[in-house]
């Protein structure tokens, strides 16, 4: 083997991985992450044996007691957010529902599921006081309505933190805690982009960890 060939082999074995690591490190540091608005919200695992926020990227909603009145919001969310992202391994939808609405929710599930793979939808039923407590832990600038419903969809990351915007031109003080499910435009133009950012964060972090192990 010539000196030139040896140099090429050494370069491929040692220099290329190092350059790749530096590239990933710069990407992680310079990547525009979606801000954390509330640290450590209440985990849904406190009221469910089958569902948890930990190690998941969760879209969280509060359905309320009048399911029929708000079902349009869920059709919007399904089309604009769930369908584009449900294929990602750690992505899930979590709907916090009030005990006693099971029959109405079953009907809603059938309607959404007519044209959708519902594998990543999770409906969690709990008592009214626990619904309120879970919502309050998000520490947003709005309250649930009289039916324990919110028209907002929230992004909760793998560390059980609420993500959102701090520079939103349409929100008070620039802070966007949740995304309006009644607005197809907001789901499509804001929430979809922000979910992409959170997913990209974890993909980049995973690549960086893999590069660390290889080096």
ROGUFI-931734 format. One record per residue: x, y, z of N, C-alpha, C in turn. Coordinates in nm, 4 decimals, always signed. Layout:
        nX        nY        nZ       caX       caY       caZ        cX        cY        cZ
         X         Y         Z         X         Y         Z         X         Y         Z
...
***
This chain:
        nX        nY        nZ       caX       caY       caZ        cX        cY        cZ
   +0.0858   -0.1202   +0.0000   +0.0000   +0.0000   +0.0000   +0.0890   +0.1247   +0.0000
   +0.0608   +0.2155   -0.0906   +0.1401   +0.3373   -0.1011   +0.1108   +0.4327   +0.0134
   +0.1980   +0.5331   +0.0288   +0.1770   +0.6334   +0.1341   +0.0455   +0.7093   +0.1117
   +0.0167   +0.7358   -0.0149   -0.1055   +0.8081   -0.0487   -0.2286   +0.7277   -0.0069
   -0.2251   +0.5964   -0.0337   -0.3370   +0.5093   +0.0020   -0.3523   +0.5001   +0.1540
   -0.2361   +0.4906   +0.2247   -0.2416   +0.4864   +0.3705   -0.3026   +0.6138   +0.4269
   -0.2640   +0.7264   +0.3672   -0.3181   +0.8542   +0.4138   -0.4697   +0.8593   +0.3951
   -0.5167   +0.8104   +0.2809   -0.6610   +0.8102   +0.2526   -0.7355   +0.7238   +0.3544
   -0.6795   +0.6079   +0.3865   -0.7417   +0.5178   +0.4834   -0.7461   +0.5820   +0.6215
   -0.6331   +0.6409   +0.6646   -0.6279   +0.7065   +0.7946   -0.7250   +0.8235   +0.8017
   -0.7333   +0.8974   +0.6918   -0.8252   +1.0111   +0.6863   -0.9690   +0.9644   +0.7037
   -1.0033   +0.8563   +0.6339   -1.1402   +0.8033   +0.6413   -1.1732   +0.7498   +0.7795
   -1.0730   +0.6886   +0.8451   -1.0975   +0.6252   +0.9745   -1.1029   +0.7246   +1.0899
   -1.0233   +0.8310   +1.0827   -1.0091   +0.9185   +1.1981   -1.0554   +1.0624   +1.1739
   -1.0200   +1.1196   +1.0642   -1.0498   +1.2611   +1.0422   -1.1967   +1.2835   +1.0078
   -1.2518   +1.1982   +0.9198   -1.3922   +1.2153   +0.8789   -1.4885   +1.2066   +0.9976
   -1.4744   +1.1041   +1.0848   -1.5631   +1.1002   +1.2018   -1.5485   +1.2228   +1.2912
   -1.4244   +1.2744   +1.3042   -1.4034   +1.3920   +1.3880   -1.4727   +1.5138   +1.3287
   -1.4593   +1.5300   +1.1979   -1.5261   +1.6426   +1.1311   -1.6779   +1.6310   +1.1432
   -1.7275   +1.5075   +1.1311   -1.8719   +1.4840   +1.1444   -1.9196   +1.5215   +1.2846
   -1.8411   +1.4856   +1.3860   -1.8751   +1.5194   +1.5244   -1.8795   +1.6705   +1.5438
   -1.7790   +1.7409   +1.4898   -1.7759   +1.8870   +1.5027   -1.8968   +1.9490   +1.4344
   -1.9301   +1.8948   +1.3164   -2.0475   +1.9455   +1.2435   -2.1744   +1.9291   +1.3239
   -2.1927   +1.8120   +1.3844   -2.3122   +1.7872   +1.4644   -2.3160   +1.8766   +1.5862
   -2.2014   +1.8964   +1.6502   -2.1960   +1.9809   +1.7685   -2.2353   +2.1234   +1.7346
   -2.1865   +2.1727   +1.6231   -2.2224   +2.3081   +1.5805   -2.3705   +2.3161   +1.5483
   -2.4245   +2.2078   +1.4869   -2.5667   +2.2076   +1.4530   -2.6545   +2.2095   +1.5754
   -2.6181   +2.1304   +1.6788   -2.6950   +2.1257   +1.8019   -2.6936   +2.2605   +1.8713
   -2.5735   +2.3235   +1.8757   -2.5597   +2.4482   +1.9492   -2.6320   +2.5632   +1.8814
   -2.6339   +2.5613   +1.7458   -2.6902   +2.6733   +1.6722   -2.8352   +2.6517   +1.6319
   -2.8889   +2.5330   +1.6568   -3.0251   +2.5011   +1.6160   -3.1256   +2.5825   +1.6976
   -3.2227   +2.6404   +1.6326   -3.3244   +2.7214   +1.7002   -3.4244   +2.6297   +1.7688
   -3.4041   +2.6078   +1.8972   -3.4914   +2.5184   +1.9719   -3.6215   +2.5893   +2.0084
   -3.7274   +2.5094   +2.0242   -3.8559   +2.5643   +2.0675   -3.8486   +2.5863   +2.2184
   -3.8790   +2.7075   +2.2657   -3.8614   +2.7393   +2.4075   -3.9444   +2.6519   +2.5015
   -3.8893   +2.6286   +2.6195   -3.9636   +2.5659   +2.7288   -4.0403   +2.6761   +2.8010
   -4.1712   +2.6612   +2.8122   -4.2544   +2.7611   +2.8790   -4.2874   +2.7215   +3.0223
   -4.3090   +2.5930   +3.0456   -4.3365   +2.5422   +3.1802   -4.2587   +2.4135   +3.1998
   -4.1772   +2.4087   +3.3028   -4.1000   +2.2884   +3.3308   -4.1811   +2.1889   +3.4126
   -4.1734   +2.0640   +3.3755   -4.2299   +1.9533   +3.4529   -4.3791   +1.9717   +3.4844
   -4.4599   +1.9661   +3.3804   -4.6045   +1.9639   +3.3995   -4.6425   +1.8300   +3.4615
   -4.7645   +1.8188   +3.5092   -4.8089   +1.6922   +3.5682   -4.8129   +1.5844   +3.4605
   -4.7527   +1.4709   +3.4896   -4.7503   +1.3608   +3.3936   -4.8858   +1.2905   +3.3935
   -4.9361   +1.2606   +3.2750   -5.0641   +1.1915   +3.2638   -5.0580   +1.0536   +3.3299
   -4.9376   +1.0028   +3.3526   -4.9222   +0.8737   +3.4206   -4.9811   +0.8760   +3.5609
   -5.0001   +0.9952   +3.6164   -5.0577   +1.0057   +3.7503   -5.2051   +0.9673   +3.7519
   -5.2697   +0.9678   +3.6340   -5.4114   +0.9312   +3.6272   -5.4360   +0.8169   +3.5290
   -5.3296   +0.7626   +3.4696   -5.3441   +0.6554   +3.3721   -5.2355   +0.5509   +3.3907
   -5.2731   +0.4238   +3.3770   -5.1760   +0.3154   +3.3858   -5.1161   +0.2806   +3.2495
   -5.1747   +0.3337   +3.1427   -5.1325   +0.2959   +3.0083   -5.0619   +0.4073   +2.9321
   -5.0735   +0.5306   +2.9793   -5.0221   +0.6443   +2.9036   -4.9329   +0.7295   +2.9921
   -4.8231   +0.7794   +2.9330   -4.7348   +0.8697   +3.0066   -4.6731   +0.9705   +2.9109
   -4.6304   +1.0849   +2.9658   -4.5612   +1.1854   +2.8854   -4.4120   +1.1563   +2.8758
   -4.3567   +1.0945   +2.9786   -4.2134   +1.0715   +2.9859   -4.1615   +0.9970   +2.8627
   -4.0565   +1.0521   +2.8008   -3.9917   +0.9938   +2.6833   -4.0815   +0.9904   +2.5601
   -4.1821   +1.0749   +2.5589   -4.2703   +1.0880   +2.4425   -4.2798   +1.2344   +2.4018
   -4.3059   +1.2574   +2.2741   -4.3436   +1.3904   +2.2276   -4.4949   +1.3888   +2.2147
   -4.5621   +1.4609   +2.3026   -4.7071   +1.4490   +2.3175   -4.7798   +1.5756   +2.2739
   -4.8871   +1.5565   +2.1991   -4.9821   +1.6638   +2.1717   -5.0973   +1.6437   +2.2681
   -5.1168   +1.7376   +2.3590   -5.2108   +1.7208   +2.4695   -5.3288   +1.8159   +2.4538
   -5.4494   +1.7612   +2.4723   -5.5706   +1.8428   +2.4650   -5.6631   +1.8099   +2.5818
   -5.7530   +1.9030   +2.6090   -5.8525   +1.8871   +2.7158   -5.9900   +1.8941   +2.6519
   -6.0532   +1.7779   +2.6433   -6.1745   +1.7617   +2.5633   -6.2972   +1.8259   +2.6252
   -6.3115   +1.8167   +2.7575   -6.4302   +1.8722   +2.8215   -6.5494   +1.7784   +2.8197
   -6.6617   +1.8289   +2.8681   -6.7813   +1.7459   +2.8853   -6.8777   +1.7508   +2.7683
   -6.8675   +1.8513   +2.6824   -6.9577   +1.8624   +2.5672   -6.8812   +1.8222   +2.4416
   -6.8682   +1.6926   +2.4207   -6.7849   +1.6392   +2.3129   -6.8377   +1.6791   +2.1753
   -6.9674   +1.6717   +2.1581   -7.0291   +1.7021   +2.0285   -6.9983   +1.8450   +1.9849
   -6.9966   +1.9370   +2.0794   -6.9781   +2.0791   +2.0472   -6.8373   +2.1108   +1.9974
   -6.7389   +2.0281   +2.0341   -6.5993   +2.0615   +2.0017   -6.5342   +1.9610   +1.9072
   -6.6116   +1.8688   +1.8528   -6.5505   +1.7635   +1.7710   -6.4812   +1.8187   +1.6468
   -6.5279   +1.9324   +1.5963   -6.4637   +1.9928   +1.4799   -6.3181   +2.0275   +1.5055
   -6.2876   +2.0652   +1.6283   -6.1490   +2.0961   +1.6645   -6.0599   +1.9733   +1.6465
   -6.1136   +1.8579   +1.6803   -6.0361   +1.7343   +1.6731   -6.0202   +1.6846   +1.5306
   -6.1187   +1.7126   +1.4463   -6.1017   +1.6822   +1.3047   -5.9876   +1.7672   +1.2464
   -5.9844   +1.8960   +1.2847   -5.8764   +1.9842   +1.2387   -5.7403   +1.9342   +1.2863
   -5.7320   +1.8997   +1.4147   -5.6062   +1.8544   +1.4726   -5.5597   +1.7244   +1.4080
   -5.6532   +1.6372   +1.3811   -5.6209   +1.5095   +1.3177   -5.5608   +1.5303   +1.1793
   -5.6211   +1.6179   +1.1019   -5.5767   +1.6391   +0.9641   -5.4440   +1.7134   +0.9572
   -5.4293   +1.8176   +1.0381   -5.3143   +1.9067   +1.0249   -5.1930   +1.8656   +1.1083
   -5.2144   +1.7938   +1.2170   -5.1026   +1.7592   +1.3053   -5.0831   +1.6080   +1.3176
   -5.1895   +1.5356   +1.3468   -5.1715   +1.3916   +1.3702   -5.1250   +1.3177   +1.2449
   -5.1953   +1.3349   +1.1355   -5.1625   +1.2583   +1.0145   -5.0198   +1.2824   +0.9634
   -4.9681   +1.4055   +0.9668   -4.8308   +1.4238   +0.9191   -4.7238   +1.3628   +1.0091
   -4.7557   +1.3410   +1.1388   -4.6506   +1.3050   +1.2332   -4.6676   +1.1706   +1.3037
   -4.7798   +1.1033   +1.2874   -4.8031   +0.9845   +1.3694   -4.7052   +0.8709   +1.3402
   -4.6372   +0.8783   +1.2277   -4.5399   +0.7761   +1.1944   -4.4115   +0.7834   +1.2743
   -4.3866   +0.8956   +1.3421   -4.2669   +0.9070   +1.4231   -4.2801   +0.8212   +1.5487
   -4.1745   +0.7503   +1.5815   -4.1776   +0.6475   +1.6854   -4.2316   +0.6980   +1.8188
   -4.1839   +0.8113   +1.8683   -4.2172   +0.8565   +2.0031   -4.3259   +0.9637   +2.0060
   -4.3956   +0.9807   +1.8964   -4.5025   +1.0815   +1.8874   -4.6342   +1.0213   +1.9346
   -4.7151   +1.1015   +2.0077   -4.8462   +1.0540   +2.0508   -4.9429   +1.1707   +2.0719
   -5.0712   +1.1386   +2.0653   -5.1778   +1.2323   +2.1001   -5.2360   +1.1885   +2.2337
   -5.2553   +1.2822   +2.3245   -5.3147   +1.2515   +2.4541   -5.4336   +1.3452   +2.4770
   -5.5506   +1.2858   +2.4872   -5.6738   +1.3620   +2.5093   -5.7187   +1.3379   +2.6529
   -5.7231   +1.4438   +2.7316   -5.7687   +1.4348   +2.8698   -5.9202   +1.4554   +2.8694
   -5.9930   +1.3521   +2.9077   -6.1392   +1.3547   +2.9026   -6.1973   +1.3339   +3.0422
   -6.3198   +1.3784   +3.0579   -6.3884   +1.3701   +3.1873   -6.4633   +1.2370   +3.1966
   -6.4501   +1.1704   +3.3101   -6.5255   +1.0469   +3.3313   -6.6749   +1.0740   +3.3144
   -6.7420   +0.9808   +3.2472   -6.8833   +0.9990   +3.2181   -6.9097   +1.0350   +3.0734
   -6.8022   +1.0660   +2.9988   -6.8178   +1.1015   +2.8569   -6.7722   +0.9886   +2.7649
   -6.7574   +0.8683   +2.8202   -6.7009   +0.7582   +2.7423   -6.7789   +0.7279   +2.6143
   -6.9117   +0.7283   +2.6212   -6.9919   +0.6960   +2.5024   -6.9757   +0.8023   +2.3942
   -6.9752   +0.9281   +2.4350   -6.9574   +1.0368   +2.3378   -6.8187   +1.0313   +2.2745
   -6.7178   +0.9991   +2.3557   -6.5811   +0.9895   +2.3047   -6.5674   +0.8715   +2.2096
   -6.6319   +0.7613   +2.2399   -6.6284   +0.6457   +2.1507   -6.6835   +0.6814   +2.0131
   -6.7890   +0.7598   +2.0114   -6.8469   +0.8055   +1.8849   -6.7476   +0.8935   +1.8089
   -6.6808   +0.9837   +1.8820   -6.5815   +1.0706   +1.8201   -6.4661   +0.9885   +1.7626
   -6.4220   +0.8885   +1.8368   -6.3135   +0.8022   +1.7896   -6.3513   +0.7324   +1.6593
   -6.4721   +0.6857   +1.6518   -6.5178   +0.6181   +1.5294   -6.5212   +0.7145   +1.4114
   -6.5633   +0.8372   +1.4382   -6.5707   +0.9359   +1.3305   -6.4319   +0.9732   +1.2792
   -6.3403   +0.9957   +1.3700   -6.2031   +1.0274   +1.3290   -6.1382   +0.9054   +1.2635
   -6.1627   +0.7884   +1.3216   -6.0987   +0.6658   +1.2748   -6.1499   +0.6131   +1.1430
   -6.2562   +0.6725   +1.0904   -6.3108   +0.6264   +0.9626   -6.2077   +0.6394   +0.8507
   -6.1199   +0.7414   +0.8619   -6.0190   +0.7624   +0.7574   -5.8793   +0.7820   +0.8174
   -5.8593   +0.7323   +0.9400   -5.7338   +0.7572   +1.0107   -5.6911   +0.6337   +1.0889
   -5.5617   +0.6057   +1.0884   -5.5047   +0.5032   +1.1760   -5.4922   +0.5648   +1.3157
   -5.5697   +0.5174   +1.4122   -5.5785   +0.5793   +1.5443   -5.4752   +0.5257   +1.6433
   -5.3746   +0.4573   +1.5945   -5.2808   +0.3877   +1.6829   -5.2116   +0.4790   +1.7830
   -5.1923   +0.6080   +1.7506   -5.1202   +0.6985   +1.8400   -5.2134   +0.7931   +1.9169
   -5.3441   +0.7704   +1.9074   -5.4394   +0.8488   +1.9869   -5.4599   +0.7805   +2.1221
   -5.4500   +0.8556   +2.2297   -5.4727   +0.8050   +2.3648   -5.5771   +0.8913   +2.4345
   -5.6871   +0.8298   +2.4756   -5.7930   +0.9004   +2.5476   -5.7881   +0.8573   +2.6932
   -5.7700   +0.9547   +2.7810   -5.7547   +0.9272   +2.9239   -5.8721   +0.9906   +2.9985
   -5.9469   +0.9084   +3.0696   -6.0632   +0.9564   +3.1446   -6.0286   +0.9696   +3.2924
   -6.0659   +1.0826   +3.3503   -6.0381   +1.1024   +3.4917   -6.1414   +1.1974   +3.5525
   -6.1353   +1.2134   +3.6837   -6.2312   +1.2962   +3.7553   -6.2097   +1.4451   +3.7231
   -6.3148   +1.5231   +3.7414   -6.3100   +1.6649   +3.7078   -6.1971   +1.7374   +3.7801
   -6.1801   +1.7124   +3.9079   -6.0778   +1.7822   +3.9852   -5.9377   +1.7495   +3.9336
   -5.9181   +1.6275   +3.8877   -5.7876   +1.5889   +3.8355   -5.7623   +1.6499   +3.6979
   -5.8692   +1.6655   +3.6199   -5.8563   +1.7367   +3.4925   -5.8089   +1.8792   +3.5182
   -5.8739   +1.9454   +3.6135   -5.8357   +2.0837   +3.6475   -5.6917   +2.0910   +3.6963
   -5.6529   +1.9972   +3.7831   -5.5184   +1.9984   +3.8391   -5.4130   +1.9783   +3.7311
   -5.4423   +1.8882   +3.6379   -5.3466   +1.8643   +3.5304   -5.3327   +1.9871   +3.4424
   -5.4444   +2.0484   +3.4083   -5.4389   +2.1691   +3.3254   -5.3649   +2.2812   +3.3975
   -5.3932   +2.2990   +3.5255   -5.3282   +2.4064   +3.6015   -5.1771   +2.3894   +3.6051
   -5.1297   +2.2651   +3.6002   -4.9851   +2.2416   +3.6044   -4.9152   +2.2945   +3.4796
   -4.9903   +2.3170   +3.3710   -4.9326   +2.3721   +3.2489   -4.8985   +2.5205   +3.2662
   -4.9652   +2.5840   +3.3632   -4.9356   +2.7235   +3.3989   -4.9466   +2.8173   +3.2788
   -5.0586   +2.8086   +3.2089   -5.0809   +2.8933   +3.0917   -5.1470   +3.0243   +3.1350
   -5.1780   +3.1075   +3.0373   -5.2431   +3.2356   +3.0673   -5.3945   +3.2290   +3.0475
   -5.4501   +3.1078   +3.0331   -5.5942   +3.0912   +3.0172   -5.6431   +2.9781   +3.1068
   -5.7753   +2.9779   +3.1327   -5.8355   +2.8734   +3.2152   -5.9222   +2.7824   +3.1288
   -5.9533   +2.6653   +3.1817   -6.0534   +2.5813   +3.1168   -6.1886   +2.6499   +3.1218
   -6.2767   +2.6183   +3.0249   -6.4103   +2.6774   +3.0286   -6.4990   +2.5999   +3.1266
   -6.6266   +2.6335   +3.1307   -6.7173   +2.5732   +3.2287   -6.7338   +2.4230   +3.2060
   -6.7041   +2.3774   +3.0846   -6.7134   +2.2340   +3.0536   -6.5799   +2.1611   +3.0669
   -6.4824   +2.2287   +3.1282   -6.3483   +2.1709   +3.1459   -6.2798   +2.1440   +3.0118
   -6.3055   +2.2321   +2.9178   -6.2519   +2.2206   +2.7824   -6.1578   +2.3368   +2.7523
   -6.0578   +2.3082   +2.6698   -5.9736   +2.4125   +2.6135   -5.9664   +2.3912   +2.4632
   -5.9724   +2.5002   +2.3888   -5.9613   +2.4900   +2.2431   -5.8151   +2.4838   +2.1991
   -5.7235   +2.4826   +2.2950   -5.5812   +2.4809   +2.2636   -5.5251   +2.3392   +2.2640
   -5.4293   +2.3154   +2.1762   -5.3507   +2.1918   +2.1771   -5.2104   +2.2293   +2.2228
   -5.1526   +2.1462   +2.3087   -5.0244   +2.1779   +2.3707   -4.9176   +2.0762   +2.3305
   -4.7934   +2.1231   +2.3227   -4.6804   +2.0361   +2.2934   -4.6038   +2.0098   +2.4229
   -4.5978   +1.8826   +2.4631   -4.5214   +1.8429   +2.5811   -4.4070   +1.7532   +2.5347
   -4.2855   +1.7887   +2.5737   -4.1693   +1.7155   +2.5232   -4.1368   +1.5921   +2.6057
   -4.0264   +1.5250   +2.5723   -3.9896   +1.3990   +2.6379   -3.9497   +1.4175   +2.7838
   -3.9141   +1.5406   +2.8209   -3.8788   +1.5703   +2.9593   -3.9983   +1.6221   +3.0394
   -4.1164   +1.6095   +2.9810   -4.2442   +1.6498   +3.0429   -4.2479   +1.8004   +3.0661
   -4.1969   +1.8757   +2.9698   -4.2005   +2.0217   +2.9748   -4.2902   +2.0754   +2.8642
   -4.3612   +2.1830   +2.8942   -4.4473   +2.2465   +2.7946   -4.3635   +2.3335   +2.7022
   -4.3770   +2.3112   +2.5728   -4.3062   +2.3906   +2.4727   -4.4024   +2.4878   +2.4046
   -4.3484   +2.5973   +2.3555   -4.4281   +2.6954   +2.2831   -4.3400   +2.8091   +2.2352
   -4.4023   +2.9230   +2.2056   -4.3280   +3.0367   +2.1512   -4.3206   +3.1521   +2.2506
   -4.2092   +3.2249   +2.2441   -4.1932   +3.3452   +2.3257   -4.1887   +3.4719   +2.2413
   -4.2014   +3.4531   +2.1110   -4.1921   +3.5681   +2.0203   -4.3064   +3.5688   +1.9195
   -4.4216   +3.5208   +1.9626   -4.5360   +3.5121   +1.8710   -4.6034   +3.6484   +1.8592
   -4.6108   +3.6990   +1.7385   -4.6617   +3.8338   +1.7163   -4.8109   +3.8465   +1.7443
   -4.8835   +3.7354   +1.7486   -5.0278   +3.7393   +1.7681   -5.0703   +3.7131   +1.9124
   -4.9730   +3.6899   +2.0022   -5.0056   +3.6536   +2.1408   -4.9630   +3.7623   +2.2388
   -5.0341   +3.7694   +2.3513   -5.0006   +3.8657   +2.4556   -4.8595   +3.8398   +2.5061
   -4.7789   +3.9445   +2.5120   -4.6390   +3.9347   +2.5566   -4.5550   +3.8405   +2.4706
   -4.6086   +3.8043   +2.3542   -4.5347   +3.7192   +2.2625   -4.5350   +3.5716   +2.2978
   -4.6034   +3.5334   +2.4076   -4.5981   +3.3945   +2.4542   -4.7177   +3.3152   +2.4010
   -4.6865   +3.2077   +2.3310   -4.7887   +3.1187   +2.2775   -4.7793   +2.9855   +2.3493
   -4.8721   +2.9625   +2.4431   -4.8693   +2.8391   +2.5226   -4.9276   +2.7210   +2.4465
   -5.0360   +2.7462   +2.3748   -5.1049   +2.6404   +2.3034   -5.1545   +2.6909   +2.1691
   -5.1981   +2.5985   +2.0849   -5.2334   +2.6303   +1.9472   -5.3828   +2.6095   +1.9277
   -5.4474   +2.7080   +1.8680   -5.5924   +2.7110   +1.8555   -5.6421   +2.6066   +1.7563
   -5.7127   +2.5065   +1.8080   -5.7624   +2.3992   +1.7220   -5.8786   +2.4420   +1.6338
   -5.9393   +2.5552   +1.6637   -6.0467   +2.6046   +1.5770   -5.9912   +2.6727   +1.4525
   -5.8617   +2.7013   +1.4535   -5.7973   +2.7719   +1.3427   -5.7087   +2.6774   +1.2630
   -5.7541   +2.6394   +1.1451   -5.6738   +2.5542   +1.0569   -5.5429   +2.6243   +1.0218
   -5.5499   +2.7568   +1.0048   -5.4301   +2.8328   +0.9688   -5.3251   +2.8260   +1.0794
   -5.3673   +2.8390   +1.2056   -5.2708   +2.8353   +1.3158   -5.2101   +2.6965   +1.3314
   -5.2907   +2.5949   +1.3154   -5.2376   +2.4588   +1.3225   -5.1376   +2.4344   +1.2102
   -5.1711   +2.4802   +1.0923   -5.0897   +2.4539   +0.9741   -4.9639   +2.5403   +0.9694
   -4.9778   +2.6684   +1.0074   -4.8675   +2.7631   +0.9913   -4.7769   +2.7717   +1.1136
   -4.8313   +2.7436   +1.2325   -4.7511   +2.7565   +1.3539   -4.7228   +2.6218   +1.4205
   -4.8286   +2.5485   +1.4523   -4.8081   +2.4261   +1.5288   -4.7304   +2.3220   +1.4490
   -4.7619   +2.3065   +1.3237   -4.6906   +2.2068   +1.2429   -4.5415   +2.2376   +1.2389
   -4.5060   +2.3644   +1.2227   -4.3648   +2.4026   +1.2215   -4.2989   +2.3749   +1.3560
   -4.3701   +2.4027   +1.4652   -4.3116   +2.3860   +1.5978   -4.2937   +2.2387   +1.6343
   -4.3867   +2.1545   +1.5917   -4.3698   +2.0105   +1.6129   -4.2479   +1.9610   +1.5354
   -4.2287   +2.0105   +1.4148   -4.1112   +1.9739   +1.3352   -3.9828   +2.0114   +1.4083
   -3.9825   +2.1287   +1.4719   -3.8629   +2.1746   +1.5436   -3.8307   +2.0806   +1.6588
   -3.9322   +2.0428   +1.7377   -3.9093   +1.9536   +1.8516   -3.8602   +1.8169   +1.8042
   -3.9214   +1.7644   +1.7010   -3.8770   +1.6361   +1.6465   -3.7335   +1.6444   +1.5959
   -3.6996   +1.7556   +1.5312   -3.5640   +1.7732   +1.4794   -3.4621   +1.7815   +1.5922
   -3.4997   +1.8448   +1.7026   -3.4110   +1.8530   +1.8190   -3.3666   +1.7138   +1.8631
   -3.4639   +1.6253   +1.8761   -3.4322   +1.4916   +1.9255   -3.3571   +1.4086   +1.8223
   -3.3852   +1.4309   +1.6950   -3.3102   +1.3602   +1.5913   -3.1635   +1.4023   +1.5923
   -3.1401   +1.5340   +1.6063   -3.0035   +1.5839   +1.6110   -2.9300   +1.5344   +1.7356
   -3.0017   +1.5341   +1.8493   -2.9413   +1.4853   +1.9731   -2.9053   +1.3377   +1.9615
   -2.9909   +1.2603   +1.8957   -2.9635   +1.1183   +1.8767   -2.8414   +1.0977   +1.7883
   -2.8310   +1.1756   +1.6814   -2.7147   +1.1657   +1.5920   -2.5871   +1.2025   +1.6670
   -2.5953   +1.3057   +1.7508   -2.4782   +1.3495   +1.8270   -2.4351   +1.2378   +1.9236
   -2.5310   +1.1766   +1.9908   -2.4982   +1.0681   +2.0839   -2.4341   +0.9507   +2.0117
   -2.4874   +0.9184   +1.8945   -2.4286   +0.8097   +1.8153   -2.2874   +0.8420   +1.7717
   -2.2651   +0.9693   +1.7335   -2.1310   +1.0115   +1.6927   -2.0343   +1.0056   +1.8097
   -2.0823   +1.0435   +1.9289   -1.9976   +1.0361   +2.0495   -1.9518   +0.8936   +2.0767
   -2.0431   +0.7995   +2.0614   -2.0087   +0.6598   +2.0873   -1.9083   +0.6056   +1.9852
   -1.9228   +0.6511   +1.8601   -1.8333   +0.6027   +1.7548   -1.6935   +0.6602   +1.7698
   -1.6850   +0.7835   +1.8216   -1.5548   +0.8462   +1.8417   -1.4981   +0.8026   +1.9750
***
